[in-house]
């Protein structure tokens, strides 16, 4: 695995954890991944081949926002999927979408069957992160905010996006 791909997976993992806790994917992660992709192109000299992934990403973003309009997907999820399309298109794009959709279906089933327990897990993860991060001096975190609780289940699709990216990494290697 290259360094760029490792950073991509780490950023997707952070987005998945944040989405699990707070049902949102920070724009900072999206912008970081776009900047990292541009840096990768600049260092590898791949600007000549950047048009196809860009078209895939734009098409994915349009479809994502249509799904957002119909409340089937969150805006952060749409943006993260589109950024991942930059990295995987065209050669692993469909594999990424298939793996992501399969994990998303399993997540939907899990949330339908065990939402109360998943809420308890979310609170435990926030507390565990607090316990870890307060001991890292350069992070400067005093406490991870408690995750909001809702009556109705919301699927944190960032987890499925991360799993799709991870699956594509294992397909590629």
N, C-alpha and C positions, 0 to 999 in steps of 0.2 A: 504494500500500500504506500502510495506517495504521501508526502507531507501535506499537500493540499487536500487530498481526499480524507486524510485523518482529521484535519481541521473541519472539513465539511461535516463529517460524521459527529464530531464533538459538538459543533454548533447545532446540528439537528437534534442531538441528545438533550442539550440544554433547552432548546425550544420545546421538546417533548415533555420534559419535566415541568417547565413553566406552564405549558398548556394543561397538563394534568392537574396542577395546583390551582391555576387561576382562569382557565378557559380563554386564554389569549396567547398569541405569539408576538413577542415584542418586535417592532419594526427595526430596532437596532440589529437584531440577528439577521433579518432579511437584507438590510443594507450592507452589513459585514460580509455576507455570503456573495453579494453582487460584487463588492470591491475585491474580495478574494478571487473570484472568477476572472475579473479583469486583470488582476495582478498575475494570475496563472497564465492567461493569454499573452501578457506582455513578456513574461520570462521565458515562455516556451516558444513564442513566436507564432501563435495560433490564430491571429486576427483574421487571416485569410479564410479560415474555416468556421468563423463565429456566426455567420449568417443563419445557417440551418438551426443550431441550438437556440438562437435568438427568436426565430420564427416559432419553434416549438414552444418556447417559454411564453411568448405573447399569446399564442393560441390557447395554451393552458390557462393563462391568466384570464382571458375572455370567458372561457368555459367556467372557470372558478367563480368569476363574478356573477355569471348567470345563475350558478348554483347558490351563491350567496343571496341573490335577489329572491330566490324561492326558498330561502332559509334551510337549505340542505347542507351548507358548508359555511364556515366562518371566513371572514376576510383575511385573517392571518394565515389560516390554512391554505387558502387560495394562493396567497403570495408565496408561501413556503414551497408549495408544490411547483409553482412556476419557476422559482429559483432553482429548485432541484432539477427541473427540466433542462435548465441551462447546462447543468453538469452532466446529465445522462443522455441527452438527445444527440443524435438520433438513434445511436446503436443500442442503448439500454433503456430507452424511454418506456416502451410498452411493458418490459419486465418490471420496471419501477412501479408503473401504475397498477399492474396486476398484483404484485406483492402488497402494495399499499392498500388496495381494495380488499384483499383477503384479510389482512390484519384489521382493517376498519370494520369489516363484517363481524369478526370475532369480538372486537371491542364493543360493538353495538349490542351483541348478544350478552356479553358479560355485564354491561351497564344495565341492560333490561332485567337481568336475573339477580344482580347483587349490588344495586346502587347504594344501599345503606352501608354495606361493608366497604365499598369503594370510597365513600365519603370519609369513613373512619380511617382508611388507609391514607387518604390525602392529608388529613390532619396529622397523622403519625409521620409522614414524609416531611411535612413542613417543620415539625419539631425536630426531627433527625437532622435536617439541613441546618437548622439553627444551632444545634449542638456541635455540628462539624465546623460551620463557617465562623463561629465566634472565636475559635481557637486558631484561625489563620490570620496572622497580624495584618498582612497587606490587603486583605479583602475588606476589612472595616465594617462587617455586618454585625449588628447587635442582635437582630432578631429577624427571622423570615416571617413576613406577615401571614397570619392565619388564612387559609383558603376559605373563600365564601362558600356557604352551603345553600343549596337550592333544592326545592321540592322535586322539580322535574330534572331528569337526567339530561346532561349535555355531554356529548361524546368529544373527548379531547383528541381530535384527529391528528394532532402533532405527533402522537405516539405511533400512529399508523404510518405517517410520513417518514419518521425516523426508521421504523422497521423496514419500510420499502427501500430506503437508502442503504440500510445495512445489508439487506438481501441482495441488492444490486452489486454492492461491494464484493460479496462472496461469490456472486455469479461471475464477476469480472476477474477475480483472482484464481 
